[in-house]
Amino acid sequence: AGGVVLGNSADKLFSLSGLFAVYKPKGPTSAGVLNLLKERLLAEAGVQTKGNKTNKVLKIGHGGTLDSAAAGVLVVGIGKGTKMLRTMLTGSKKYTAIGLLGKATDTLDATGKVTEEKPYDQVTKGDLENVLQKFTGDIMQVPPLYSALKKDGERLSTLMQRGEAVEAKPARPVRVYSLSLEQFQPPLFTLDVECGGGFYVRSLVSDIGKELSTCATMQELTRTKQGPFTLEEHALYEDKWTIDEIARSLEHCTSLLPGEPAHKKLKREHPGETAVSCE
């Protein structure tokens, strides 16, 4: 009977289709989280993974990279759902970010080397709130040098780590739907931001620092919402990475998504740079 049960869970796994969300903890890459999820599911289904053969069979991908140091909602597509991921890249996302005044790093976040230190005592809560208005709406933003954006097929972050000279990408238009200051306890400040595709919160924090005549780096980042998926309601934590939980979640999440024709209209905002990576 054992074999029959395995067969059933494998059938169920390979019939899963749609979009769901998982919680990505701080530390691993988005691709690493996806690989772990895939391993879990294949193991539960009793599918032998010899070499890379099975990975081709189980179609799974994510709808937009979260940096290793960031946590929060990662939208995952399984089966036919992998074709729907592109709409997630261009859709809106919400983040909570903690910035640190007075220090700049090469990566613009806490993982990097400190490149500059400046006094920040002069900055008031009012100054910060005023500056935020400049970063709301349609703005131009230079993406960070250390990023998943690619040059000649290689990630900028990989090139930087090898010590190769990387030229800054030109500023590009990005959209900020809302931006608010949640807390100010110098040197720390907490922001809530809702933005469109291709936006870097690290660059925002760094730019805010410059605008305040000091410098700033991002200490922590949590994605609280991606498209219709929220951290509170939809993100499955690691203990729920089972075939049944995902099946249940897929059912629940279908109602969140627009009807089929809707996602065909969405053009890609930055061709080539928002390609879904499923390493």
N, C-alpha and C positions, 0 to 999 in steps of 0.2 A: 504493500500500500504506500510505502514511503515514496517510491518513484512517482506514483500518481499525484501525490500532494505537491511534490516539487514541480511536476509538469504544470499543474494548475497555477501555482504562483508565478512560474515563468511565463505562462500564457497571459496571466493578468498583467504582469510587468510590461510585456511587449505590446499589450493592447492599450496601455496608458497613453493619453494624448491630450495636449492642451498646455496651459500655463499655470504655474503655481509659484509660491515664493518661499525661500528659505532664509534663515537668519545666518548671516556670515559673521563669525566672530573676528575680533582683532587678531592679526597675526598671519594667517594663511592668505595666499593669493585667491582671487575669485576662481581661477582655473583649478587651484588646489582643492577648493571646497567642492567644486563640481566633480572632480575625480573621486573624492572621498564618497560623495553621494552615490555616484555610479557604482563604485566598489561595493558599498553597502547593499544596494538594491540587487546587484547581480549575485552577491553572496546569499542574500535572503531567498532569491529565486533558485538557488542551487545551480547557477550557471557557471560552468568551469571557465575561468579566464586564462586561456593559454595564449601567450603573445598578445597581440592587439586585436585579434579576430573579433571578439565580442563587442569591443567598443564601436565597431562599425554597425553592429546590429542594433544596439540600444542608442537611439538618437536622442541626444540631450545637449542643451546649450544654455548660455545665460544671456540676459538682455542688458548688458552694460556693466563693465568692470568697476568694482570698488577696489581702491588701493588696499594693499596688505594691511596697513595701519588703521584702516577704517572698518567699521562694523555696520550691521543693519541689513536692510532688505535687499536680497538678490533675487531677481525674477528668473525663473528657470522654465525653459520650454522642453517638453518631452514629446516624442513622436511627431505628429503633424504640428504640434505647438512650436517646434523650432522655427517654422516659417513665419510665426507671428512675432518673433522677438524684435524684429527691426522697428516695429511701432513703439516698442518700449524704450528704444534708444533715443528717439526723437521726442517722446512724451515728457511730461513734467515730472520732476523729482523734488522731494523735500529732504532737507538735511538739518541737523543740529550740529553746530561746530563750536569748539572752544578754541579761541585764539589767545596767544600770549604776546603781550606788548613788550618792546624793548630788545627783542632778539630776532635775527633773521637766520634762516638755514638754507643750504644749497638746494634741498628738496622741497622747501616751503612747508615742511611738516616736522614733527618731533623726531623722525628717523634720521634726519640729515645732520651735517656738520654745521656748527654755528659759524656764520660768515660775517656777522655784524652785530654790534650791541650799541644801543642808543638809549639815552634817558627817556622816560615816558611819564614822569610824575606830573607833567603839565597837562596831560590829557584828561579831560573831564567826561562825565557821562553824556553831557550835552554835546560836546565836540563829536563824540562817537555817533550819537543819534543823527546829528546834522550831516555827517559824512555819508551815512548809509543812504541818504536820499540820492546822492550822486551815483550810487551803484544799483539803483532800481530802474526797471524798464529795459529798453533795448540799449545795451552798452557794448563797447569793444573790449575784448579781453585777450591778453597774451597767455597762451597755455604754458604751464610749467615745463622747464627743460627735462626734469625727471618725470616722464609720463609714459603711458602706454601708446601714445601716438607714435606712428612709424615714419622712418626715413629709409628709403631703399629697402623696404621689407623688414627692417629691424626696429625694435622698440627704442625710443629715445633713451629710456632709462638704462637699457642694456649697453648702448653706445657710451653713455656717460660713465657707467661703472667701469668700462674698459679704458676710460681716460681719453676717449676720442673727442675732438672738438665738435660740439653740436651747436649749430646756430639756432637762435630763438626762432620759433615759428612766428609768422606775422600775426598781429592782433586780428581777431575774427569776431563777427557779431554774435552775441549771446543774449539770452533773454532772462531777466530776473522778474518773476511775477510778484514776489513779496520778499521783504527783508526786514527783520526786526531784531532789536537788541533785547535779549531775555534777561541777562545778568551782567553786572559790571562790578568786579572785585579786583581792582588793579593788582598785578598785571594781567589778570585773566578777564576775558569777556566772552559771553555766549551768544551766538547768533542763530536765528531760525531763518532758513532761506528756502524759497521755492523757485526753481529755475528750469529752463528748457534743456534740450540736448546739447552735449559738447561743452558744458559749463564746468569749470574747476573751482571748487570751494577754496582750495589752497591758494590759488591765485587771488581770489577775492580777499582773503585774510591778509595776504602780503600787500596787496594794493591799498587796503584800508590803512595799514600801518604807514605806508609812504605818504598817503594823503594827510595823515595826522602829524607829519614831519618827524616820525620815529620809524620803527620797523615792527613787523609782527610775523609770527609763524603759527601754523595750525597745530594745536596740541592733540585734539581729538575730533573725530568725525563720525557721525552716525547717520545713515540714510534711513529716514523714518517713513518714506513713501516713494514708490516708483510706479507711475501710472496709477491704476486704481488699487494697487496692493499696498497695504499699510503694515508697519512693524507690529502694532498691537493686535490687529485682527487676523492677518494672513500668514505671517512668516513662521515657517515650521522650524523649531529648534531641533538640534541633532538627535534627540531621543525620539523624535517623531518621523525620522527618515525611514519609514517603512512603506511597503507597497500599499497597504490598506489606508494608512494616513494620507498618502499622496493621492490615492484614488478619491478619497473623501474631499480632500482639498481641491482637486481638479473640478469636481462637481460643483462645489461651493463657489469656485472662482469663475466658472463659465458665465455666470450671471453678471460679472463685473465688466466683461469685455464687450466692446461694440460689435454689432452684427458683421458678418463677413465683408460686405462691400466697403465698409468704413475704412478698414486698414489698407485698402489698395490705393486710396487717394493720397495718403501721406507720402510726400516726397522725402528723400533722405536729405538731411540738412547739410551734412558735410561728407560728401561721398568719399569713400576710401578711408575715412578716419574713424568711422563708427562701425566698422565691420564687426560682426559678432565673433568673438573668439571662443572656440571650444577646444582648448588644448587638451 
